[in-house]
Every structure is written in C-alpha cells, then in structure tokens.
C-alpha cells in the first residue's frame, strides 16, 4: 500500500519548530527533524509540499534562515493577506519550479519590488487579486504559463499604460490573455478598469467555463456572439459594473444553440 501524504495540523505555537525543515538544503525532512504536526504545513515522505501562511501577519524583512527556495518539493503556497517589504520573498518565489498553486491575494509588496511569476511554468492556479504593489506588469507576468487553468486578478489592472479613468481597452486585455493562456478555465477580473467592447480574440480561450468581469466599464458592451462557441461555459458570467450579477444562461447568449429554443 502506498504511503499517503501527511497533513500536518497542530497548534500555531508549533510553527517555529518546523523551521528546521525549511532550511534543510535538500528541501526534505532531515534526519534530525521529526514529523511535526503544524497548522498550515503539508508534507509527504519527501518533504514539505504545501505551505499556508495566509493571515499570519508576516511583515518586514526575512531573516537568513527563512529561505523558501529550499522547499524544492513545494507545490502549494498561500501567502494571502500578509504585508512584507522584503525583496527576498519575490526572489525566492521564482525558484519554486514545482509550484502548481500560488496565492498572493491582498498581499502588500513595497514599491520597486518585482515578481517573476512567469518563471513558474507549472502553475495551475494563480491568485493575484487585490495585490498591493505599484509596478506589477500583470500582462508580462502571466505570459509563458501554459498549464494555468485558474487566474484571479480582481482589483489589479493588467497594465498602468492606460489611464484608469478611460479604462483598459478590450483589444488589449483580451489579446494579452488569449495569446498566452491556452488552458485557462476560470478567469476572474472584477474591478480591473476594463472597458468594452470585448475583443473577439478572447474566443481563443476554448476551455473557459467561468468568466467574472463585474464592476468594469462593460455595461454598454453587448454580449459577444462568439460566447456561444464556449462549449464549457456552463457556470456563470458576471460582467456589469453595477450590482446586476444574475446568472446568464447559454440561451441568453446570441447565437447559442439554445437561444431560440
């Protein structure tokens, strides 16, 4: 019988004891480390594969022993709702090549710090919603992520090239996403300063099943007819900057097979 991964769930005060696992240069649980039951840490026989540090009040600089890049087997990392001015965190993230899940939502990074998310080519889920940073070029960061299926960008403009009072035109944001994320299944971009009309290039996202675009300047833009081509669009659409968030079924999409039923 194969050994099942151990999910570590113990008191928060045990957090400090798991540090030995983190600084082990193999990224594994070293011989001097016992299997620790720590809240937010998931391990298997190789080492730490999941780390949830959300809402842990992480701030300031990291000390030299807190090197996330030593976690070579890490697959899931949640740093949501923390505020750090450490450039070490962003530098270390780029080295976590096995990451499939990364959550940086509501995380504050200091001005001048850049992210190198585009190096994390194994990412399946990426959450950058409400990320507080001044110079993040999201359009550049999401390129070269061929495995990405879920992308959350709520409250984060794709580019600062466009005046927020005008909005980011449809041809820019649609082409940016559709040209680089072929497997995208979920796209959430509420409050991203988007403007319509929605460009036809978005039809290249063939796997799209959930699209959330509420609280953008798309209120006057019609539902594109090419939405009928999204065979997997079975969940819901939300694309109003007002609170008109009712579900839109396939029969409401012009050109769909059920539109005239």
RAURRA-V531345 format. One record per helix or strand. SS is the DSSP state (alpha for helix, beta for strand). FROM is the first residue (numbers start at 1). LEN is the number of residues. If there is no record, write none. Layout:
ss=(SS | SS)
from=(FROM | FROM)
len=(LEN | LEN)
This chain:
ss=(beta | alpha | beta | beta | beta | alpha | beta | beta | alpha | beta | beta | alpha | beta | beta | alpha | beta | beta | alpha | beta | beta | alpha | beta | beta | alpha | beta | alpha)
from=(6 | 12 | 28 | 41 | 47 | 68 | 76 | 83 | 87 | 101 | 108 | 117 | 125 | 132 | 138 | 150 | 168 | 170 | 186 | 194 | 200 | 210 | 217 | 225 | 237 | 250)
len=(3 | 12 | 1 | 3 | 6 | 3 | 3 | 2 | 7 | 3 | 2 | 3 | 3 | 1 | 4 | 3 | 1 | 9 | 3 | 2 | 5 | 3 | 1 | 5 | 2 | 3)
